[in-house]
Amino acid sequence: MLYALHEASFYASTPLRLAARAARDFWGSPLNPAANSELGRRLYAGADLFSNVTRRYGKPDWRIDSVKINDVDVRVRPTVVWQSPWARLIQFDRDMSDMRRAGRFELDPAVLIVAPLSGHYATLLRGTVEAFLPDHAVFIVDWQNAREVSVLQGRFDFHDYIDHIRDMLRVLGPRPNVLAVCQPGPPVLAAAALMAEDNDPSRPASMTFMGSPIDARLSPTVTNNLAEEKPFTWFQSNMIYTVPAPYPGMGRRVYPGFVQLASFMSMNAEKHQEAHQRYFHSLVDGDGDSADKHLDFYDEYLSVLDLTEEFYLQTIDIVFQRHLLPKGELMHRGRHVNTAAITDIGLMTVEGEKDDISGIGQTQAAHDLCANIPAELKEDYVQPGVGHYGVFNGRRFREEIYPKVRDFILRSDPNFGGKKA
């Protein structure tokens, strides 16, 4: 019922939204002699703010057309190399003629970036992809919005997620590298353990976990405490709704993206209110740069997708309530997930000092679980002064975190003889 009411409220507000857009166009027009007056700028800013906070945010574009390598602009083209109803594996193809002009003739390490399936689209990692592109063959998992998948396609749960990771690693060939950002940590580690036990030729050469809840019992955050305090039945009763018409997935039971977004924004409500106030004043003052930065952030932040009921509830149960992986009790399709079976996969963990989503220690726990990985193939890093988002995006990620991850991948990857960056 909530999903249908959410859709109805959006369509009911359409006349107000159209009126706000008309007012914005009128007061923003250079032909309006009063547009540059104090009143005109305030009316324009108010109309623009209302229009933006009430509009629908679709899936963002990647907007990665080129990357600079050795002062050469190398053209980039996102290409789908594998897909299922639930995900697409996207490779960011770098133009080979441009690469040769940049003096790059050798192959680079292949890296699978596993984007979180926790409410936002994979484009949230645009900055992560851009950082890796100069030195790696970059692939990313682009998860599908559950409301766009027909019920005829069946279920998608935590164990299907593990299978997807294994399938995509095999697409990359022998010994690729994998990077898991936030939520994917536990299923990616489980996939690596299963592939290691099978001596799979496509098992990762290295795995890097960034702000991941490998063991959510450690340094619990507000998010962790909510999952612990509420009974499992509460999540079933209060977080799951039915997709309405006219979406292709109508009738599917999901954890809606707008519910997830409301939860995230309520954790920092004052921060978001202040950001929108600053945006309003930036428009009034004619500060276009600050206004554009605000729009760039919220265009991404407010774009959300739905999760299937079974995946969301199993994640709550397996990762945040019963903690099956760190307790050594996780079973996958009748098999015990034995992280001790990992012996030749490099392991790096990255955490943020101020992370309020995955507290310090939750990601580091992977080192204890992978006790049979040699010390020289392990690395742990805590980035001072950053929160959850800063672990995988922003200036400090580009300048301080990424170089360490790049060097670790080169040390660990047997395809490149452990050469230094």
C-alpha positions in Angstrom: 0.0 0.0 0.0 2.8 2.4 0.9 4.4 2.0 -2.6 1.1 2.8 -4.3 0.6 5.9 -2.0 4.2 7.0 -2.8 3.4 6.8 -6.6 0.1 8.5 -6.1 1.7 11.4 -4.2 4.2 11.9 -7.0 1.6 12.2 -9.7 -0.7 14.3 -7.5 2.1 16.9 -7.1 2.6 17.2 -10.8 0.6 20.4 -11.2 2.7 22.1 -8.5 5.9 20.8 -10.0 4.9 22.2 -13.5 4.0 25.5 -11.9 7.3 25.6 -10.1 9.1 24.9 -13.4 7.2 27.6 -15.2 8.1 30.1 -12.4 11.7 29.1 -12.6 11.8 29.6 -16.3 10.1 33.0 -16.0 12.3 34.4 -13.3 15.4 32.9 -14.8 14.8 34.2 -18.3 17.4 36.9 -19.4 14.4 38.6 -21.2 12.8 39.3 -17.8 13.9 42.8 -16.6 13.2 41.8 -13.0 15.1 38.5 -13.1 18.3 40.0 -11.6 16.5 41.8 -8.8 16.7 40.5 -5.2 13.0 39.4 -5.4 13.5 37.8 -8.8 16.5 35.8 -7.7 14.7 34.6 -4.6 11.6 33.5 -6.5 13.8 31.7 -9.0 15.8 30.0 -6.3 12.6 28.9 -4.5 11.0 27.5 -7.6 14.2 25.7 -8.7 14.6 24.2 -5.2 11.0 22.9 -5.1 11.2 21.5 -8.6 14.4 19.6 -7.8 13.3 18.1 -4.5 10.0 16.9 -5.9 11.1 15.5 -9.3 11.8 11.8 -10.0 15.4 10.8 -10.2 16.1 8.1 -12.8 19.2 6.0 -13.2 22.2 8.4 -13.8 24.5 8.1 -16.8 28.1 7.1 -16.3 29.4 10.3 -18.0 32.9 8.7 -18.4 33.9 9.5 -22.0 37.7 9.7 -21.6 40.5 9.3 -19.1 43.8 11.1 -19.1 46.8 8.8 -19.3 50.3 10.3 -19.6 48.7 13.6 -20.7 46.8 11.9 -23.5 42.9 11.9 -23.5 42.1 8.2 -23.9 38.5 7.6 -25.1 36.4 5.2 -22.9 33.3 3.3 -23.9 31.1 1.3 -21.4 30.3 -2.1 -22.9 28.1 -4.8 -21.5 30.1 -8.1 -21.6 27.8 -10.3 -19.6 24.3 -10.0 -18.2 21.4 -11.7 -16.4 17.9 -10.4 -15.5 19.5 -9.0 -12.3 22.8 -7.5 -13.3 25.0 -6.3 -16.2 28.8 -6.7 -16.2 30.1 -3.5 -17.8 33.6 -3.1 -19.1 35.1 0.4 -19.6 36.9 -0.2 -22.9 39.8 2.2 -23.4 40.6 3.0 -27.0 43.7 1.0 -28.0 45.0 3.6 -30.5 44.8 6.2 -27.8 46.5 3.9 -25.3 49.4 3.5 -27.8 49.7 7.2 -28.2 49.9 7.4 -24.4 52.8 4.9 -24.5 50.9 2.1 -23.0 51.4 -1.2 -24.9 51.1 -3.8 -22.1 47.9 -5.3 -20.6 46.8 -3.9 -17.2 45.5 -5.9 -14.3 41.8 -6.7 -14.6 39.7 -5.4 -11.7 36.0 -6.3 -11.0 34.5 -3.5 -8.9 31.4 -4.9 -7.1 29.0 -2.0 -6.5 26.8 -2.2 -3.4 23.2 -3.5 -3.9 21.8 -1.4 -1.1 19.7 1.3 -2.6 21.9 3.3 -5.0 22.9 2.6 -8.5 26.4 1.5 -9.5 27.0 5.0 -10.9 27.6 6.0 -7.2 31.1 4.6 -7.9 31.8 6.8 -10.9 34.7 8.4 -9.1 36.1 5.0 -8.1 36.0 3.8 -11.7 37.7 7.0 -12.9 40.5 6.5 -10.4 41.2 2.9 -11.5 40.9 3.4 -15.3 44.5 4.8 -16.0 46.1 1.6 -14.5 43.5 -1.2 -14.9 41.1 -3.0 -17.2 38.0 -2.0 -15.2 34.8 -4.0 -15.0 31.8 -3.1 -12.7 28.7 -4.9 -11.6 25.6 -2.8 -12.6 22.7 -4.2 -10.5 19.2 -4.0 -11.9 16.3 -2.2 -10.2 14.1 -5.0 -8.9 10.9 -3.1 -9.9 12.0 -3.4 -13.5 12.3 -7.2 -13.4 9.2 -9.3 -14.1 8.0 -11.7 -11.5 8.3 -14.4 -14.3 12.1 -14.1 -13.8 11.8 -15.6 -10.4 13.8 -14.8 -7.2 17.1 -13.2 -6.5 18.5 -13.8 -3.1 21.8 -13.7 -1.1 23.0 -17.0 -2.6 22.1 -15.9 -6.2 24.3 -12.8 -5.5 27.3 -15.1 -4.6 26.7 -17.1 -7.8 26.6 -13.9 -9.8 30.0 -12.9 -8.4 31.5 -16.2 -9.3 30.1 -16.1 -12.8 31.4 -12.6 -13.5 34.9 -13.4 -12.2 35.0 -16.2 -14.7 34.2 -13.8 -17.5 37.3 -11.8 -16.6 39.6 -14.9 -17.2 42.4 -16.3 -15.0 43.1 -14.7 -11.7 41.4 -11.3 -11.9 41.2 -8.9 -9.0 38.1 -7.9 -7.1 37.1 -4.8 -5.2 34.0 -4.9 -3.0 32.6 -1.6 -1.8 30.5 -1.7 1.4 27.6 -4.2 1.3 29.2 -6.7 -1.2 32.0 -7.6 1.3 30.4 -10.8 2.8 29.1 -12.4 -0.4 32.3 -11.5 -2.3 34.4 -13.1 0.5 32.1 -16.1 0.4 32.5 -16.4 -3.4 36.3 -16.2 -3.1 36.3 -18.9 -0.5 34.2 -21.3 -2.6 36.4 -20.6 -5.7 39.6 -21.1 -3.6 38.3 -24.4 -2.3 37.5 -25.5 -5.9 40.9 -24.3 -7.1 39.0 -22.4 -9.7 41.4 -20.9 -12.3 39.4 -17.7 -12.1 39.6 -17.3 -8.4 40.8 -13.7 -7.6 44.4 -12.8 -7.4 43.5 -10.2 -4.8 40.4 -9.0 -3.0 40.0 -5.5 -1.6 37.2 -4.7 0.9 36.3 -1.1 1.5 34.0 -0.2 4.3 32.4 -3.6 4.4 30.4 -5.2 7.2 32.4 -8.5 7.2 31.7 -8.7 10.9 28.9 -6.3 11.9 29.3 -7.1 15.6 32.4 -4.9 15.8 32.2 -1.2 16.5 28.4 -1.2 15.8 26.9 1.9 14.2 23.3 3.2 14.2 22.6 1.0 11.2 24.0 -2.1 12.9 22.1 -1.3 16.1 18.8 -1.0 14.3 19.3 -4.4 12.6 20.2 -5.9 16.0 17.4 -4.3 18.1 14.5 -5.0 15.8 13.2 -8.6 15.5 13.4 -10.2 12.0 9.6 -10.1 11.8 9.7 -6.3 12.1 11.7 -6.0 8.9 9.3 -8.4 7.2 6.2 -6.3 8.3 7.6 -2.8 7.9 10.1 -2.7 5.1 8.6 -4.9 2.4 6.0 -3.6 -0.1 4.5 -4.7 -3.4 5.6 -3.0 -6.7 2.5 -1.4 -8.3 1.6 -1.0 -11.9 2.8 0.1 -14.5 6.3 -1.1 -13.6 7.5 -4.4 -15.3 8.0 -5.9 -11.9 4.4 -5.2 -10.7 3.4 -7.7 -8.0 7.0 -8.3 -6.9 7.7 -7.9 -3.2 10.6 -5.5 -2.6 12.4 -3.3 -0.2 11.8 0.1 -2.0 14.6 2.4 -2.7 12.6 5.4 -1.4 12.3 3.7 2.0 16.1 3.1 2.1 16.7 6.7 1.1 14.4 8.0 3.8 16.3 6.0 6.3 19.7 7.3 5.1 18.5 10.9 5.1 17.0 10.7 8.5 20.4 9.8 10.0 21.8 13.2 8.9 18.6 15.2 8.5 20.1 18.5 9.6 23.1 18.1 7.3 20.7 17.6 4.3 18.6 20.6 5.3 21.7 22.8 5.6 22.9 21.6 2.2 19.6 22.6 0.5 19.6 26.0 2.4 23.2 26.6 1.0 21.9 25.7 -2.5 19.1 28.2 -2.2 21.5 31.0 -1.1 24.0 30.0 -3.8 21.3 30.5 -6.4 20.3 33.9 -4.9 24.0 35.0 -4.8 24.7 33.8 -8.4 27.2 31.2 -7.2 26.8 28.8 -10.1 29.8 26.6 -9.1 28.5 25.8 -5.7 25.0 25.2 -7.0 26.3 22.8 -9.7 28.3 20.8 -7.1 25.1 20.5 -5.0 23.1 19.2 -8.0 25.8 16.7 -9.0 25.8 15.2 -5.6 22.1 15.0 -5.1 21.4 13.8 -8.7 23.3 10.7 -7.6 22.3 10.5 -4.0 18.6 10.7 -4.7 18.6 8.1 -7.5 17.6 4.8 -5.8 16.6 1.3 -6.8 14.5 -1.4 -5.2 15.9 -4.7 -3.7 14.1 -8.0 -3.8 12.4 -9.0 -0.6 14.4 -12.2 -0.4 17.8 -10.6 -0.9 17.1 -7.8 1.6 15.7 -10.0 4.3 18.5 -12.6 3.9 21.1 -9.9 4.2 19.5 -8.7 7.4 19.4 -12.2 8.7 22.8 -13.5 7.5 25.0 -10.4 7.8 23.4 -8.2 10.5 21.6 -10.6 12.9 23.1 -14.1 12.9 26.6 -13.0 11.6 27.0 -16.4 9.9 30.1 -15.6 7.9 32.4 -14.4 10.8 31.0 -17.2 13.0 32.0 -19.8 10.4 28.4 -21.0 10.0 27.5 -19.8 6.5 26.2 -22.4 4.1 25.8 -21.9 0.4 23.7 -24.4 -1.5 24.5 -27.1 0.9 28.3 -26.3 1.1 30.1 -24.8 4.1 31.8 -21.5 3.2 35.3 -22.1 4.6 37.3 -18.9 4.5 40.3 -20.8 5.8 40.5 -22.4 2.3 41.9 -19.1 0.9 45.7 -19.4 0.7 46.9 -17.6 -2.4 44.5 -14.6 -2.7 45.8 -11.2 -1.6 43.7 -9.5 1.0 43.5 -5.7 1.6 41.0 -4.0 3.8 40.3 -0.2 3.8 38.3 1.6 6.4 37.5 5.3 7.2 38.2 6.8 10.5 34.8 8.5 10.7 32.7 5.8 8.9 29.2 5.8 10.5 27.9 3.0 8.3 30.6 0.3 8.8 32.5 1.0 11.9 36.3 0.4 12.3 37.1 -3.3 12.7 34.1 -4.6 10.7 36.2 -4.8 7.5 39.5 -5.7 9.2 37.7 -8.8 10.5 38.4 -10.4 7.1 42.1 -10.8 8.1 41.2 -13.1 11.0 38.8 -15.1 8.9 41.4 -15.6 6.2 44.1 -17.0 8.6 45.9 -19.0 5.9 46.7 -16.1 3.7 50.5 -15.4 4.0 51.3 -12.1 5.8 53.0 -10.7 2.7 49.7 -11.0 0.9 47.8 -9.0 3.5 47.4 -5.3 4.0 45.1 -3.2 6.3 44.7 0.6 6.0 42.5 3.1 7.9 42.2 6.5 6.2 42.2 9.4 8.7 39.5 12.0 8.4 37.0 10.3 6.1 33.5 8.9 6.5 31.9 6.1 4.6 31.6 7.8 1.3 35.2 9.1 1.5 36.5 5.5 1.6 35.8 5.1 -2.1 35.3 8.5 -3.5 36.6 12.1 -3.3 40.0 13.7 -3.1 41.5 11.7 -0.3 40.4 8.5 -2.0 42.1 9.5 -5.2 45.3 10.9 -3.6 45.8 8.6 -0.6 43.7 5.4 -0.7 43.8 4.6 -4.4 47.6 4.5 -4.8 47.9 2.0 -1.9 45.2 -0.2 -3.5 46.9 0.0 -6.9 50.3 -1.0 -5.5 48.7 -3.8 -3.5 47.0 -5.2 -6.6 50.3 -5.2 -8.6 52.1 -7.0 -5.7 49.4 -9.6 -5.5 48.6 -10.3 -9.1 50.6 -13.3 -10.4 49.8 -12.3 -14.0 52.1 -9.3 -13.5 54.9 -10.9 -11.6 54.4 -8.8 -8.5 55.8 -5.7 -10.2 55.7 -2.3 -8.5 53.6 0.6 -9.7 
